[in-house]
Amino acid sequence: MTVLCGFEILDAKGLVINRVVASAEFVEAHYPGSWVLIGEIPGTDLVERTPVVPVPHLYAAAQLRVLDGDVTGIGINSRFAGAFWGDVGKYYVFFAEPQPDTAYIATADGGPCRAYILDADKAEDFFIITSTDQAGQPIDAEVVNISIVRAS
Protein backbone atom coordinates (compact mmCIF):
# COMPACT_ATOMS: atom_id res chain seq x y z
CA MET A 1 0.00 0.00 0.00
CA THR A 2 1.27 3.48 -0.87
CA VAL A 3 0.43 6.57 1.18
CA LEU A 4 0.57 10.05 -0.28
CA CYS A 5 2.45 12.69 1.67
CA GLY A 6 3.19 16.38 1.48
CA PHE A 7 6.78 17.28 0.56
CA GLU A 8 8.75 20.49 0.19
CA ILE A 9 11.14 20.41 -2.76
CA LEU A 10 14.43 22.20 -2.08
CA ASP A 11 16.93 23.93 -4.36
CA ALA A 12 20.73 23.59 -4.04
CA LYS A 13 20.77 26.23 -1.24
CA GLY A 14 18.12 24.36 0.76
CA LEU A 15 15.35 26.87 0.00
CA VAL A 16 11.81 25.64 -0.71
CA ILE A 17 11.03 25.93 -4.42
CA ASN A 18 7.88 23.82 -4.58
CA ARG A 19 5.40 21.79 -2.54
CA VAL A 20 4.00 18.52 -3.87
CA VAL A 21 1.70 15.70 -2.82
CA ALA A 22 3.19 12.39 -3.88
CA SER A 23 4.57 9.09 -2.65
CA ALA A 24 8.02 8.99 -1.05
CA GLU A 25 9.20 6.76 -3.89
CA PHE A 26 8.19 9.33 -6.50
CA VAL A 27 9.82 12.25 -4.67
CA GLU A 28 13.09 10.39 -4.11
CA ALA A 29 13.17 9.27 -7.77
CA HIS A 30 12.59 12.79 -9.13
CA TYR A 31 14.24 14.96 -6.42
CA PRO A 32 16.91 12.71 -4.82
CA GLY A 33 18.00 14.15 -1.50
CA SER A 34 16.34 17.52 -2.21
CA TRP A 35 13.10 17.24 -0.25
CA VAL A 36 11.62 17.47 3.22
CA LEU A 37 8.61 15.46 4.41
CA ILE A 38 5.80 17.70 5.65
CA GLY A 39 3.46 14.87 6.64
CA GLU A 40 1.05 12.18 5.50
CA ILE A 41 -2.16 13.19 3.77
CA PRO A 42 -5.07 11.41 5.55
CA GLY A 43 -7.27 9.15 3.44
CA THR A 44 -4.86 8.81 0.52
CA ASP A 45 -3.93 5.15 0.90
CA LEU A 46 -3.45 3.77 -2.60
CA VAL A 47 -4.23 0.08 -2.90
CA GLU A 48 -1.85 -1.73 -5.24
CA ARG A 49 -3.97 -3.32 -7.95
CA THR A 50 -3.26 -6.48 -9.83
CA PRO A 51 -3.55 -5.83 -13.56
CA VAL A 52 -6.60 -7.41 -15.15
CA VAL A 53 -5.59 -9.94 -17.77
CA PRO A 54 -8.22 -10.62 -20.46
CA VAL A 55 -9.40 -14.22 -20.42
CA PRO A 56 -10.56 -15.83 -23.68
CA HIS A 57 -14.00 -17.44 -23.58
CA LEU A 58 -16.28 -19.09 -26.09
CA TYR A 59 -18.71 -16.36 -27.07
CA ALA A 60 -20.77 -18.23 -29.65
CA ALA A 61 -20.87 -21.52 -31.55
CA ALA A 62 -23.00 -22.87 -34.37
CA GLN A 63 -23.20 -25.50 -37.08
CA LEU A 64 -24.00 -24.30 -40.59
CA ARG A 65 -25.62 -26.82 -42.97
CA VAL A 66 -25.50 -26.25 -46.73
CA LEU A 67 -27.30 -28.17 -49.52
CA ASP A 68 -27.26 -27.27 -53.23
CA GLY A 69 -26.18 -23.66 -52.69
CA ASP A 70 -28.63 -22.96 -49.89
CA VAL A 71 -28.07 -22.68 -46.18
CA THR A 72 -30.61 -25.23 -45.01
CA GLY A 73 -30.04 -24.66 -41.35
CA ILE A 74 -27.88 -23.18 -38.70
CA GLY A 75 -27.87 -24.87 -35.34
CA ILE A 76 -27.50 -21.65 -33.42
CA ASN A 77 -27.29 -20.24 -30.00
CA SER A 78 -28.85 -16.88 -29.21
CA ARG A 79 -25.80 -14.94 -30.38
CA PHE A 80 -26.33 -15.61 -34.10
CA ALA A 81 -29.29 -14.23 -36.02
CA GLY A 82 -28.85 -16.37 -39.14
CA ALA A 83 -26.79 -17.06 -42.24
CA PHE A 84 -27.07 -17.18 -46.01
CA TRP A 85 -25.14 -18.54 -48.98
CA GLY A 86 -23.37 -15.76 -50.92
CA ASP A 87 -21.59 -17.73 -53.65
CA VAL A 88 -19.83 -21.06 -54.04
CA GLY A 89 -17.77 -21.42 -50.87
CA LYS A 90 -18.95 -18.10 -49.34
CA TYR A 91 -21.33 -17.93 -46.37
CA TYR A 92 -22.45 -14.81 -44.53
CA VAL A 93 -23.16 -15.29 -40.82
CA PHE A 94 -24.89 -12.53 -38.82
CA PHE A 95 -24.67 -11.80 -35.11
CA ALA A 96 -27.91 -11.25 -33.21
CA GLU A 97 -26.36 -8.07 -31.76
CA PRO A 98 -23.46 -6.09 -33.24
CA GLN A 99 -20.08 -6.69 -31.63
CA PRO A 100 -18.27 -3.76 -29.99
CA ASP A 101 -15.34 -4.31 -32.39
CA THR A 102 -13.76 -6.92 -34.65
CA ALA A 103 -11.29 -8.10 -32.01
CA TYR A 104 -12.89 -11.54 -31.88
CA ILE A 105 -11.39 -14.81 -33.05
CA ALA A 106 -13.65 -16.54 -35.56
CA THR A 107 -12.85 -20.10 -36.58
CA ALA A 108 -14.57 -22.45 -38.98
CA ASP A 109 -14.14 -26.15 -39.68
CA GLY A 110 -15.57 -27.58 -42.89
CA GLY A 111 -14.61 -31.22 -42.36
CA PRO A 112 -12.92 -32.40 -45.57
CA CYS A 113 -13.12 -28.84 -46.94
CA ARG A 114 -10.92 -25.99 -45.75
CA ALA A 115 -13.13 -23.42 -44.04
CA TYR A 116 -11.77 -20.16 -42.66
CA ILE A 117 -12.58 -16.56 -41.81
CA LEU A 118 -10.15 -13.84 -42.87
CA ASP A 119 -9.68 -10.76 -40.69
CA ALA A 120 -10.76 -8.67 -43.69
CA ASP A 121 -14.05 -10.63 -43.74
CA LYS A 122 -14.99 -9.72 -40.15
CA ALA A 123 -17.33 -6.85 -39.26
CA GLU A 124 -19.16 -5.87 -36.09
CA ASP A 125 -22.46 -7.37 -37.31
CA PHE A 126 -21.40 -10.27 -39.56
CA PHE A 127 -18.48 -12.31 -40.90
CA ILE A 128 -17.88 -14.29 -44.09
CA ILE A 129 -16.79 -17.92 -44.10
CA THR A 130 -14.76 -19.09 -47.10
CA SER A 131 -14.71 -22.78 -47.99
CA THR A 132 -12.25 -24.32 -50.48
CA ASP A 133 -11.01 -27.72 -51.53
CA GLN A 134 -7.42 -28.77 -50.84
CA ALA A 135 -6.30 -27.09 -54.09
CA GLY A 136 -7.78 -23.77 -52.93
CA GLN A 137 -10.78 -23.78 -55.29
CA PRO A 138 -14.13 -22.58 -53.88
CA ILE A 139 -16.38 -25.47 -52.90
CA ASP A 140 -19.54 -25.73 -50.83
CA ALA A 141 -19.11 -27.64 -47.60
CA GLU A 142 -21.99 -29.73 -46.33
CA VAL A 143 -21.43 -28.71 -42.73
CA VAL A 144 -19.32 -25.91 -41.23
CA ASN A 145 -18.72 -25.71 -37.49
CA ILE A 146 -18.24 -22.13 -36.28
CA SER A 147 -16.86 -20.76 -33.05
CA ILE A 148 -16.34 -17.20 -31.87
CA VAL A 149 -13.92 -16.49 -29.03
CA ARG A 150 -13.69 -13.13 -27.25
CA ALA A 151 -11.52 -11.98 -24.38
CA SER A 152 -12.94 -10.17 -21.38
N, C-alpha and C positions, 0 to 999 in steps of 0.2 A: 504494500500500500504506500502511496506517495502522498505527502502532505504539502500543501502550498504554504509558503512563508513570505514575509515581507523582507526585502533586502535593500540596503543602500549600496550603490555602486560607487567606487572611489576612483579618483584619478591618481596619477603617479605621486602627487603631493599628499594624498590621503584625504582630499576634499571630496564631499559628496557631489556627484555629477548626475545621479539619477536614482530613482527608487522604483523597484519592480516587485511584482508578485510572481513567484515561480517556485520550482522545486530546487532544493540544494544542489542536486546533480546538474541541473540546467545552468545555474549561476556559476558553479565551479567550472563547468565546461566552457562557458562563454566569457567569464571574467575571473580567471584563475588568480586567487590570492588578493583580489581587488574588491572585496565586498565585506559587508558587516550584516549579520543577522539582526533584524529588528524584532521578529517574533512570528509565531505560527498564526495563520489565518483560520479562525474557527470554522468548522463545517466544510472544509475544502479537501477532505480525504478523497483521493482518487483511487478507485478500485482498479487494479490491473485486470484487463480483460483478455481472455483467450480469444484469438482470432477465430472467426466462424469460417469453417472450411465447407464449401458446397459439397453436398453428397448427391451422387447420381441416383435417380430412382426411375422406375418404369412409369411413364406418364400415361401411355396408351398402347394398346395392342389390338390387332384385328387380323382377320384372314379374308383376303379378297379372292373371289371365285370368278373366273372368266370362261365364257363359252361362245365360240363363233363371233368374236369381236364385241361381245356385250358383257358388262359386269353383271353377273346373274345374282350376286349376293356379296355382302360384306358382313361377316360375323363381327359385330362391332361392340365396343363398349360405349359409354355415353360421351366419350371425348371425340368421336368421329361423327360427322353428319351424314356422310355418304361418299360415293366414288363413281366415276364414269370412265369409260374407255375413250381415249383421245385419238389413238392411231395404233397401228400394229406395234406392240411392245411399249405403249405409253398409257399410263393410268393416272388420273387425277384423283387425289384423295383430299377431302375437305374436313377441317376441324369443326366441331360443333361450336366452339368459341375461338376467336382469333387468339393467337399466341402473343405474348408481350414482345417477342423478338424471334429471330431465326436461330438462336443459339441452342437449338435442340439437336439431338443425334437421332436421325431417322435411318432405320435399317430395313431391308427387305430381303426375303429369301424366296426364290422362285423354284425351289426343288432342282430339277435338272437344268433349268434355265438360270442364267445370271440375272438377278434382279437387284437394282441399286437405286439410290437417290443421291443425285449430285447436289452440292451446296447451292449451285446456281438455280436448282429446281425447287428450292425451299422458299416459302413465303410465310407470312404470319397466319394466313387463313387456309392454305393448302400446300401440298407438295406433289411432285410428279415422280412416279416410279417408272423406271426404264427397265425393260426386260429384253435380253438378247440371248442368242444361242452361243455356244462356245467359240464360234468364229467372229462374234461381235455383231451379227446381223439381227435386226429387230425380229422378235418372235413373241407371240402371245403365250403366256404361262397359263396353266390351268388354275393354279392356286398360288397366291403370293402371301406369305406371312409378313406382317408389318409390326415394327415396334418403334416407339418414340421414347427416348430417354431424355430427361431434363435434370438439371442440378439445382438444388435449393438448399 
